[in-house]
Amino acid sequence: MPELPEVETVRRGLTPHMTSRVVRDVRVRVPALRWPIPADLSECIRGEAVHQVWRRGKYLLIEFSSGWMLIHLGMSGSLRWVDPQVPVRKHDHLDLVFDHGLVRLHDPRRFGAVLWHDRSAGPVDSHPLLAKLGLEPLSATAEQIGHHLYAGTRERRSSIKTVLLAGELVVGAGNIYACESLFRAQIHPATRAGRISRARYQRLAVAVRDTLSDALARGGSTLKDFVSSDGASGYFQIDALVYGREGLTCRRCHGTIRRVVQQQRASFYCPGCQH
C-alpha cells in the first residue's frame, strides 16, 4: 500500500504539471472503487483551474475554487502524468485531461478512492476521512510529535506498533516505516504504548521523522505496485534495516532479525536492539 513517502512523492511529481492548469475533461471508466466516484465529478471540476495539490496523511487533495478532490491510492493504485497518446490499459479507471497531458489513475484492486468535498461543506480538514488524522511528521517538530505521542498514550494498553499504524496521533508511519522507526528508536514493536517514557517517545519522534525523510529521498518503497507520477519505482526498501529481513543479520548488533504478526501485519525487529 502506498504510504506517506510514496504519496508525497506523487504529489511533488504532479504539482508542476497541474498547478494553475485547467481541467478540460474528466473521463471515468470504472466508477466502482472503494466508494463510487461521484457521478457529478465532471460537473464540479471541468473548466476549473487547479489551485494546489496538497497531501494529508495518505490522501492527495487537489484544490479547486469550488472544492477539493480527495484521492487515496488504496492497496495498488498509482497516479501518473502521461501523454494523451498513451494507450489506455486495463485498470485505468480515471483521467483528468489538461491541455498538455493528463493524470491517469490506475488501480488493479480497486481499493482506492476518488471523492469530492465541496467548499460549501466547510474546510477540507473537516471531511470524515481527514478529521481524525494525527500530526503530520514532516511538518511538526520532533518535540511536538514526541509530546503528542506521550500525552496521547497514557491510558493506551495497545502496542506501540498498533498505535503508530492507527494514524490517530501521528500519520505516515505505515507498516514498513513503523518497523524501521521502532528499530531506530530501539523500541520493541509489542511494547505497551502507555508504558513508554517521555524520553523514549522523543527518541521515537526523531526516528519517525528521519525514517520518512530518508524514504522520501529514495522515492518511497516499491514492494509490488507502487510507481511515482513519472512511472519510477521507489528504492527505500533496499536499505531497510529490519523490514523484510527475517533471519538475516542485524546491521547494528549482528543478532538475527525476527518476524512476528501483530493484528495481521508482519512486524520485523531485532531482539538484541529493541526492548
Rosetta silent file (secondary structure, phi, psi, omega in degrees, C-alpha in Angstrom):
SEQUENCE: MPELPEVETVRRGLTPHMTSRVVRDVRVRVPALRWPIPADLSECIRGEAVHQVWRRGKYLLIEFSSGWMLIHLGMSGSLRWVDPQVPVRKHDHLDLVFDHGLVRLHDPRRFGAVLWHDRSAGPVDSHPLLAKLGLEPLSATAEQIGHHLYAGTRERRSSIKTVLLAGELVVGAGNIYACESLFRAQIHPATRAGRISRARYQRLAVAVRDTLSDALARGGSTLKDFVSSDGASGYFQIDALVYGREGLTCRRCHGTIRRVVQQQRASFYCPGCQH
SCORE:     score description
SCORE:     0.000 S_00000001
   1 L     0.000  128.444  175.254    0.000    0.000    0.000 S_00000001
   2 L   -59.030  128.183 -179.909    1.399    3.450   -0.870 S_00000001
   3 L  -107.381 -168.098 -173.600    2.229    5.229    2.394 S_00000001
   4 H   -54.640  -49.281 -178.988    3.101    8.839    3.191 S_00000001
   5 H   -61.075  -36.853  179.483    6.502    8.953    1.390 S_00000001
   6 H   -68.013  -44.337 -179.399    5.014    7.382   -1.726 S_00000001
   7 H   -67.030  -38.164  177.184    2.019    9.728   -1.768 S_00000001
   8 H   -66.226  -36.086  175.815    4.241   12.742   -1.122 S_00000001
   9 H   -61.701  -43.493  177.157    6.483   11.623   -3.992 S_00000001
  10 H   -63.272  -44.870 -179.475    3.433   11.533   -6.276 S_00000001
  11 H   -57.782  -46.988 -178.935    2.281   14.949   -5.037 S_00000001
  12 H   -65.343  -33.465  178.827    5.635   16.534   -5.775 S_00000001
  13 H   -72.546  -34.473 -177.316    5.733   14.963   -9.207 S_00000001
  14 H   -83.444  -28.296 -172.791    2.244   16.109  -10.192 S_00000001
  15 H   -51.616  -50.070 -177.898    2.358   19.624   -8.731 S_00000001
  16 H   -66.932  -24.408  179.110    4.295   21.332  -11.562 S_00000001
  17 H   -79.275  -30.952 -168.904    2.052   19.708  -14.200 S_00000001
  18 H  -104.666  -31.239 -173.215   -1.269   20.553  -12.540 S_00000001
  19 E   -61.632  128.094 -179.946   -0.952   23.810  -10.604 S_00000001
  20 L    70.239    8.641  178.091   -2.823   26.683  -12.316 S_00000001
  21 L   -96.601  149.528 -176.175   -3.838   24.402  -15.183 S_00000001
  22 E   -94.347  133.933  174.373   -7.452   23.974  -16.296 S_00000001
  23 L   -76.908  117.139 -178.021   -9.182   20.594  -16.328 S_00000001
  24 L   -89.207  -28.493 -179.121  -10.609   20.208  -19.833 S_00000001
  25 E  -159.011  157.034  175.127  -12.315   16.850  -19.364 S_00000001
  26 E  -128.320  120.375 -178.212  -12.915   14.074  -16.834 S_00000001
  27 E  -114.093  111.220  178.921  -13.091   10.515  -18.131 S_00000001
  28 E  -105.161  116.349  179.328  -14.447    7.937  -15.703 S_00000001
  29 L   -95.076  -42.552  179.924  -14.206    4.373  -16.987 S_00000001
  30 L  -130.302  102.532 -178.250  -14.860    2.424  -13.786 S_00000001
  31 L   -78.299  -15.208 -172.792  -16.641    4.393  -11.057 S_00000001
  32 E   -86.111   78.356  172.344  -16.847    1.448   -8.627 S_00000001
  33 L   -95.203 -153.112 -179.995  -13.777    1.945   -6.466 S_00000001
  34 L   -56.442  -42.645  166.797  -13.777    1.574   -2.666 S_00000001
  35 L  -124.429  149.454 -178.445  -16.529    4.177   -2.752 S_00000001
  36 E   -60.370  138.010  172.568  -18.214    5.165   -6.037 S_00000001
  37 L   -63.392  131.193 -177.211  -16.629    8.079   -7.870 S_00000001
  38 L   -53.882  133.132 -177.537  -19.193   10.926   -7.607 S_00000001
  39 L   -63.760  -26.710 -178.278  -21.421   10.965  -10.644 S_00000001
  40 L   -99.393   16.736 -177.653  -21.211   14.769  -10.845 S_00000001
  41 H   -56.864  -43.360 -179.757  -17.408   14.969  -10.504 S_00000001
  42 H   -60.689  -41.104  179.121  -17.020   16.190  -14.071 S_00000001
  43 H   -64.367  -31.174 -177.432  -19.580   18.947  -13.483 S_00000001
  44 H   -72.543  -34.127 -169.529  -17.690   20.035  -10.367 S_00000001
  45 H  -123.077  -13.526  179.739  -14.255   20.474  -11.935 S_00000001
  46 L   -62.243  129.387 -178.903  -14.469   20.660  -15.733 S_00000001
  47 L    86.012   -1.289  179.412  -13.260   24.108  -16.812 S_00000001
  48 L   -99.117  148.110  176.418  -11.745   24.847  -13.386 S_00000001
  49 E   -89.678  145.371  174.837   -8.091   25.524  -12.686 S_00000001
  50 E   -76.463  123.961  176.675   -6.160   23.559  -10.073 S_00000001
  51 L   -77.148  -55.279  179.319   -5.122   25.867   -7.254 S_00000001
  52 E  -154.009  162.223  172.224   -2.752   23.491   -5.481 S_00000001
  53 E  -113.442  115.242 -177.115   -2.040   19.815   -4.910 S_00000001
  54 E  -107.739  173.933  170.486   -1.909   19.034   -1.194 S_00000001
  55 E  -139.590  137.966  171.646   -1.404   15.928    0.897 S_00000001
  56 E  -132.513  111.273 -172.978   -2.953   14.966    4.238 S_00000001
  57 L    60.011 -123.384  178.849   -1.669   11.661    5.545 S_00000001
  58 L   -99.581   13.586 -179.647   -2.063    9.238    2.630 S_00000001
  59 E  -102.206  132.611  168.591   -4.688   11.373    0.860 S_00000001
  60 E   -87.977  135.797 -179.200   -3.948   13.618   -2.106 S_00000001
  61 E  -121.234  112.568  178.967   -6.046   16.782   -2.091 S_00000001
  62 E  -100.378  113.556 -172.316   -6.485   18.589   -5.409 S_00000001
  63 E   -93.825  131.986  173.416   -7.855   22.040   -4.667 S_00000001
  64 L  -122.553  173.431  177.480  -10.193   23.964   -6.969 S_00000001
  65 L   -59.861  -36.409 -173.800  -12.213   27.136   -6.405 S_00000001
  66 L   -91.192  -10.102 -179.036  -15.316   25.076   -5.688 S_00000001
  67 E   161.204 -157.671 -174.840  -13.764   22.392   -3.503 S_00000001
  68 E  -132.562  137.540  164.351  -11.304   19.537   -3.277 S_00000001
  69 E   -84.994  131.894  173.034  -10.827   16.153   -4.906 S_00000001
  70 E  -106.243  125.117 -179.300   -9.701   13.571   -2.341 S_00000001
  71 E  -125.193  127.215  174.339   -7.691   10.711   -3.825 S_00000001
  72 E  -119.612  135.524 -174.279   -6.494    7.626   -1.959 S_00000001
  73 L   -87.191   -1.034  175.642   -4.366    5.079   -3.811 S_00000001
  74 L    60.768 -141.723 -177.930   -5.613    2.105   -1.817 S_00000001
  75 L   -87.464  -31.216 -169.264   -3.531   -1.080   -1.958 S_00000001
  76 L  -137.550   13.706 -174.042   -2.360   -0.988   -5.557 S_00000001
  77 L   -80.038  156.101  172.330   -3.181    2.409   -7.044 S_00000001
  78 E  -143.011  150.304  179.825   -0.934    4.775   -8.943 S_00000001
  79 E  -127.231  112.499 -171.886   -1.477    8.278  -10.262 S_00000001
  80 E  -123.207  148.617  170.599    0.681    9.147  -13.259 S_00000001
  81 E   -90.451  120.190 -175.932    1.176   12.078  -15.588 S_00000001
  82 E  -133.206  159.673  173.922    1.001   10.692  -19.133 S_00000001
  83 L   -71.095  142.643 -179.679    0.844   11.858  -22.710 S_00000001
  84 L   -58.246  -21.574 -178.197   -2.699   11.793  -24.169 S_00000001
  85 L   -82.781   -8.927  179.422   -1.477    9.341  -26.826 S_00000001
  86 L   -66.125  125.676 -176.740   -0.531    6.681  -24.256 S_00000001
  87 L   -62.192  146.691  175.856   -2.957    3.767  -24.751 S_00000001
  88 L   -73.297  132.968  177.645   -5.455    3.015  -22.004 S_00000001
  89 L  -102.151  165.685  170.569   -4.628   -0.163  -20.089 S_00000001
  90 L   -58.898  139.155  179.712   -6.836   -2.496  -18.133 S_00000001
  91 L    77.868   10.924  169.351   -7.489   -0.985  -14.665 S_00000001
  92 E   -86.328  102.826 -167.373   -7.033    2.619  -15.887 S_00000001
  93 E   -97.013  -22.515 -172.908  -10.171    3.954  -14.207 S_00000001
  94 E  -150.841  138.398  171.283   -9.974    7.753  -14.391 S_00000001
  95 E  -123.881  134.613  165.447   -8.345   10.508  -16.472 S_00000001
  96 E  -105.441  114.657 -170.540   -8.115   14.195  -15.632 S_00000001
  97 E   -99.018  127.718  175.491   -7.447   15.808  -19.005 S_00000001
  98 E  -116.627  174.019  179.751   -5.449   19.031  -19.367 S_00000001
  99 L   -63.136  -32.640 -169.866   -4.262   20.881  -22.476 S_00000001
 100 L  -112.018   11.694 -179.229   -0.737   19.472  -22.186 S_00000001
 101 E   155.901 -170.048 -179.959   -1.332   15.954  -20.838 S_00000001
 102 E  -148.199  156.013  174.207   -3.434   14.025  -18.394 S_00000001
 103 E  -100.046  127.435 -174.458   -3.394   12.487  -14.948 S_00000001
 104 E  -121.543  127.219  176.586   -4.360    8.801  -15.039 S_00000001
 105 E   -94.572  123.148  178.355   -5.485    6.672  -12.089 S_00000001
 106 E  -118.601  126.568 -175.448   -4.554    3.000  -12.351 S_00000001
 107 L  -152.102   90.660 -177.333   -5.834    0.647   -9.631 S_00000001
 108 L   -58.973  -37.354 -175.201   -5.949   -3.117  -10.260 S_00000001
 109 L   -92.812   -8.801  175.974   -7.537   -3.980   -6.898 S_00000001
 110 L    57.331   35.284  173.927   -9.925   -1.007   -6.850 S_00000001
 111 L   -94.707   -1.544  178.640   -9.373   -0.297   -3.144 S_00000001
 112 L   -77.545 -177.464 -177.835   -8.556    3.334   -3.893 S_00000001
 113 E  -149.235  144.494  171.138  -10.947    6.250   -3.720 S_00000001
 114 E  -131.513  112.300 -175.034  -11.801    9.436   -5.609 S_00000001
 115 E  -126.688  168.851  179.928  -14.150   11.685   -3.645 S_00000001
 116 E  -127.638  133.474  174.395  -15.333   15.286   -3.722 S_00000001
 117 E  -121.057  108.252 -177.875  -15.557   17.770   -0.840 S_00000001
 118 E   -71.787  144.412 -178.338  -17.448   20.880   -1.820 S_00000001
 119 H   -62.814  -26.557  178.587  -16.215   24.163   -0.392 S_00000001
 120 H   -67.539  -16.586  179.707  -19.727   24.880    0.863 S_00000001
 121 H   -85.227   -0.662  178.929  -19.315   21.898    3.236 S_00000001
 122 L   105.501 -176.492 -179.124  -16.518   23.670    5.106 S_00000001
 123 L   -57.618  147.599 -178.102  -12.743   23.214    5.297 S_00000001
 124 H   -64.283  -26.858  178.246  -11.437   20.008    3.739 S_00000001
 125 H   -64.212  -15.084  178.830   -9.885   19.031    7.081 S_00000001
 126 H   -85.299   -5.927  178.726  -13.446   18.559    8.357 S_00000001
 127 L   -60.150  139.667 -176.041  -14.078   15.711    5.911 S_00000001
 128 L   -54.688  -29.854 -179.965  -14.797   12.497    7.878 S_00000001
 129 L   -78.507  -15.488 -176.592  -11.778   10.727    6.372 S_00000001
 130 L  -111.213  -22.732 -167.767   -9.418   13.518    7.422 S_00000001
 131 L   -61.768  -29.979 -175.174  -10.884   14.925   10.625 S_00000001
 132 L  -104.178   11.982  179.793   -9.309   12.387   12.995 S_00000001
 133 L   -73.639  149.235 -176.891   -5.858   12.170   11.439 S_00000001
 134 L   -82.624 -165.182 -178.590   -2.854   12.880   13.657 S_00000001
 135 E   -64.002  148.914  173.055    0.099   15.223   13.315 S_00000001
 136 L   -84.315  114.494 -173.732    1.993   15.481   10.042 S_00000001
 137 L   -69.309  -19.696 -179.479    5.511   14.227   10.873 S_00000001
 138 L   -88.865   -9.649  177.932    7.224   16.139    8.084 S_00000001
 139 L  -114.873  -33.497  173.838    5.830   19.493    9.211 S_00000001
 140 L   -73.552  153.441  176.790    5.544   19.120   13.000 S_00000001
 141 L   -78.526  161.216  176.483    8.765   19.260   15.014 S_00000001
 142 H   -60.589  -36.629  179.419   10.196   16.203   16.741 S_00000001
 143 H   -63.478  -43.262  178.368    9.470   17.897   20.073 S_00000001
 144 H   -63.688  -43.804 -178.698    5.803   18.352   19.127 S_00000001
 145 H   -65.421  -46.325 -179.945    5.484   14.779   17.918 S_00000001
 146 H   -59.625  -44.476  178.634    7.184   13.306   20.977 S_00000001
 147 H   -63.913  -42.689 -177.882    4.981   15.272   23.352 S_00000001
 148 H   -64.898  -42.018  178.268    1.834   14.381   21.399 S_00000001
 149 H   -64.211  -44.493 -179.472    2.673   10.663   21.393 S_00000001
 150 H   -63.580  -49.509 -177.316    3.438   10.654   25.104 S_00000001
 151 H   -64.904  -32.623 -175.045    0.326   12.620   26.088 S_00000001
 152 H   -86.677   -0.532 -175.321   -1.932   10.582   23.833 S_00000001
 153 L  -120.678    7.976 -174.288   -0.861    7.149   25.063 S_00000001
 154 L   -61.188  -32.332 -179.117   -1.037    7.367   28.859 S_00000001
 155 L  -104.894    7.888 -176.495   -4.152    5.183   29.000 S_00000001
 156 L   -81.457  129.891  176.007   -3.337    3.056   25.952 S_00000001
 157 L  -100.379  -12.093 -179.417   -2.948   -0.681   26.517 S_00000001
 158 L   -74.291  165.610 -178.445   -2.322   -1.493   22.864 S_00000001
 159 E   -72.069  156.913  179.336    1.177   -1.942   21.440 S_00000001
 160 H   -65.064  -32.653  177.175    3.175    0.981   20.142 S_00000001
 161 H   -62.947  -43.011  178.484    3.218   -0.592   16.669 S_00000001
 162 H   -62.769  -41.478  179.414   -0.591   -0.645   16.664 S_00000001
 163 H   -62.432  -43.131 -179.986   -0.720    2.988   17.796 S_00000001
 164 H   -64.217  -42.332 -178.296    1.612    4.074   15.003 S_00000001
 165 H   -67.413  -29.249 -177.084   -0.381    2.230   12.343 S_00000001
 166 H   -64.589  -32.538  177.352   -3.668    3.739   13.519 S_00000001
 167 L    75.960    9.079 -178.310   -2.575    7.259   12.476 S_00000001
 168 L   -80.780  -22.128  178.905   -4.674    8.982   15.141 S_00000001
 169 L  -105.524  -42.141  175.504   -1.679   10.565   16.868 S_00000001
 170 E  -144.451  136.070 -177.217    0.816   10.822   14.044 S_00000001
 171 L   -93.998  161.290  167.838    0.238    9.959   10.381 S_00000001
 172 L   100.365  -18.030 -178.705    2.518    8.326    7.872 S_00000001
 173 L   -88.383   71.251  174.684    4.174    5.524    9.832 S_00000001
 174 L   -67.113 -173.087 -168.144    2.714    2.656    7.822 S_00000001
 175 H   -57.428  -48.387 -179.923    3.941   -0.882    8.292 S_00000001
 176 H   -60.741  -49.213 -171.895    7.360   -0.525    6.680 S_00000001
 177 H   -76.314  -26.486  173.234    8.110    2.814    8.275 S_00000001
 178 H   -67.410  -45.001  177.336    6.756    1.850   11.700 S_00000001
 179 H   -59.046  -46.239 -177.614    9.077   -1.168   11.773 S_00000001
 180 H   -68.035  -39.863 -179.850   12.045    0.926   10.703 S_00000001
 181 H   -65.850  -42.743  179.549   11.270    3.788   13.104 S_00000001
 182 H   -65.165  -36.415  175.468   10.901    1.464   16.080 S_00000001
 183 H   -63.659  -46.353 -179.555   14.222   -0.178   15.246 S_00000001
 184 H   -61.906  -33.853 -179.251   15.967    3.193   15.042 S_00000001
 185 H   -87.573   -3.607  178.811   14.426    4.190   18.375 S_00000001
 186 L    61.664   42.816  178.856   15.325    0.800   19.920 S_00000001
 187 L  -119.036  128.489  178.579   11.728    0.089   20.981 S_00000001
 188 L   -66.374  137.638 -176.331   10.185   -3.382   20.655 S_00000001
 189 L   -64.530  -20.995 -179.266    7.035   -3.259   18.469 S_00000001
 190 L   -91.636   -0.077  179.778    4.969   -5.120   21.088 S_00000001
 191 L   -60.050  133.638  179.007    5.784   -2.677   23.907 S_00000001
 192 E   -64.397  128.125 -173.393    2.612   -1.338   25.509 S_00000001
 193 H   -58.676  -36.837 -177.660    2.227    2.259   24.349 S_00000001
 194 H   -71.975   -9.080 -178.460    1.234    3.531   27.791 S_00000001
 195 H  -100.736   -1.045 -178.561    4.462    2.261   29.350 S_00000001
 196 L   -84.305  133.824 -175.814    6.878    4.151   27.103 S_00000001
 197 L   -74.553  164.792  177.150    8.588    7.085   28.778 S_00000001
 198 H   -59.210  -42.074 -178.345    8.608   10.665   27.539 S_00000001
 199 H   -64.195  -39.783  179.587   12.315   10.389   26.686 S_00000001
 200 H   -70.604  -33.626  175.109   11.766    7.244   24.601 S_00000001
 201 H   -67.021  -34.988  176.784    8.865    8.881   22.778 S_00000001
 202 H   -63.937  -40.455  177.397   11.121   11.793   21.973 S_00000001
 203 H   -65.088  -39.568  178.421   13.614    9.340   20.501 S_00000001
 204 H   -66.040  -38.480  179.156   10.824    7.675   18.532 S_00000001
 205 H   -59.813  -43.864  177.393    9.641   11.038   17.189 S_00000001
 206 H   -62.454  -42.156 -178.224   13.112   11.736   15.796 S_00000001
 207 H   -64.716  -40.669  179.109   13.227    8.235   14.316 S_00000001
 208 H   -62.950  -47.587  180.000    9.837    8.635   12.589 S_00000001
 209 H   -61.850  -44.861 -178.199   10.834   11.950   11.026 S_00000001
 210 H   -66.214  -41.712 -179.981   14.235   10.632    9.927 S_00000001
 211 H   -62.870  -46.918 -179.206   12.799    7.399    8.521 S_00000001
 212 H   -67.555  -37.074  177.857   10.119    9.158    6.483 S_00000001
 213 H   -65.496  -42.010  178.104   12.583   11.785    5.251 S_00000001
 214 H   -64.175  -41.143  178.962   15.024    9.067    4.160 S_00000001
 215 H   -64.120  -41.360  179.167   12.221    7.191    2.399 S_00000001
 216 H   -62.753  -38.705  178.821   11.098   10.346    0.613 S_00000001
 217 H   -65.510  -24.390  179.250   14.651   10.951   -0.575 S_00000001
 218 L   -97.868    9.965  178.631   14.640    7.444   -2.103 S_00000001
 219 L    77.170   21.366 -179.302   11.294    7.942   -3.836 S_00000001
 220 L    82.829 -161.057 -179.388    9.425    5.793   -1.304 S_00000001
 221 E  -122.947  135.588  174.092    9.259    1.991   -1.336 S_00000001
 222 L  -116.953  106.077  176.262    8.175   -0.273   -4.175 S_00000001
 223 L   -97.241  -39.545  178.853    7.309   -3.765   -2.975 S_00000001
 224 L  -134.974  -69.271 -166.153    4.771   -4.666   -5.690 S_00000001
 225 L  -106.552  -21.583 -167.667    2.778   -1.980   -7.475 S_00000001
 226 L   -65.067  133.235  166.876    3.881    1.495   -6.463 S_00000001
 227 L  -137.425  153.159  179.816    5.286    3.845   -9.092 S_00000001
 228 L   -79.141 -175.543 -175.555    5.634    7.611   -8.898 S_00000001
 229 L   -64.980  -18.335  177.308    3.908   10.091  -11.195 S_00000001
 230 L  -105.393    9.896  177.060    6.547    9.510  -13.886 S_00000001
 231 L    89.355    2.524 -178.449    6.479    5.713  -13.573 S_00000001
 232 L   -81.029  149.863  176.488    9.657    5.381  -11.490 S_00000001
 233 L   -86.472  160.116  172.433    9.960    2.881   -8.636 S_00000001
 234 L   -92.402  158.469 -173.038   10.971    3.722   -5.065 S_00000001
 235 E  -128.781    9.122 -177.535   14.147    2.299   -3.548 S_00000001
 236 H   -61.044  -35.394 -175.295   13.929    2.763    0.226 S_00000001
 237 H   -60.782  -23.631  179.715   13.207   -0.956    0.783 S_00000001
 238 H   -64.590  -34.261 -177.257   16.699   -1.803   -0.487 S_00000001
 239 H  -100.424   10.977 -179.527   18.239   -0.068    2.548 S_00000001
 240 L   -57.922  139.303 -177.864   15.669   -1.234    5.126 S_00000001
 241 L   -86.012  -32.098  178.482   17.306   -2.175    8.417 S_00000001
 242 L  -131.302  -34.664 -173.099   14.693   -4.696    9.591 S_00000001
 243 L   -60.798  127.239  178.677   11.669   -4.750    7.281 S_00000001
 244 L    74.126   10.873 -174.265   11.644   -7.903    5.140 S_00000001
 245 L  -112.269   28.935  179.288   14.925   -9.139    6.678 S_00000001
 246 L   -54.196  130.463  178.805   13.679  -12.035    8.809 S_00000001
 247 L    84.898   -8.667  179.456   16.538  -14.441    9.566 S_00000001
 248 L   -91.229  168.700 -175.469   19.214  -12.019    8.357 S_00000001
 249 E   -80.120  133.332  175.433   21.930  -10.419   10.471 S_00000001
 250 L   -64.534  133.255 -178.007   21.180   -7.172   12.280 S_00000001
 251 L   -77.335   -8.354  179.143   23.402   -4.428   10.913 S_00000001
 252 L   -99.668  -52.161 -174.042   23.754   -2.901   14.370 S_00000001
 253 L  -112.167   -3.734  179.801   24.350   -5.758   16.832 S_00000001
 254 L    68.400   16.678  170.471   24.860   -8.715   14.440 S_00000001
 255 L   -78.514 -164.288 -176.570   21.981  -10.619   16.015 S_00000001
 256 E  -112.394  129.190  178.556   19.164  -12.165   13.968 S_00000001
 257 L   -70.910  136.003  179.689   16.163  -10.228   12.702 S_00000001
 258 E  -116.816  164.775  179.758   12.833  -11.775   13.689 S_00000001
 259 E  -128.755  136.774  175.485    9.284  -11.525   12.426 S_00000001
 260 E  -138.656  149.487  179.812    6.049  -11.532   14.424 S_00000001
 261 E   -98.631  124.727  177.145    2.452  -10.936   13.306 S_00000001
 262 E  -122.014  117.866 -179.421    0.547   -8.139   15.056 S_00000001
 263 L    47.547   48.182  175.493   -3.086   -7.621   14.077 S_00000001
 264 L    68.844   14.381  175.949   -2.499   -9.423   10.775 S_00000001
 265 E  -120.058  138.098 -179.759    0.509   -7.250    9.911 S_00000001
 266 E   -76.503  130.937  174.223    4.094   -8.504    9.914 S_00000001
 267 E  -114.154  131.752  178.037    6.467   -6.752   12.307 S_00000001
 268 E  -111.489  136.553 -175.802   10.213   -7.122   11.856 S_00000001
 269 E  -157.893  165.165  174.962   12.557   -6.367   14.751 S_00000001
 270 L  -110.574  115.587 -178.799   15.898   -7.183   16.363 S_00000001
 271 L   -65.560  -21.293  178.518   15.509   -8.726   19.852 S_00000001
 272 L   -79.478  -27.680 -176.175   19.024   -7.621   20.744 S_00000001
 273 L  -100.484  -27.578 -171.651   18.453   -3.950   19.892 S_00000001
 274 L  -112.599  123.897 -175.155   14.773   -3.434   20.680 S_00000001
 275 L  -127.766    0.000    0.000   13.419   -3.762   24.203 S_00000001
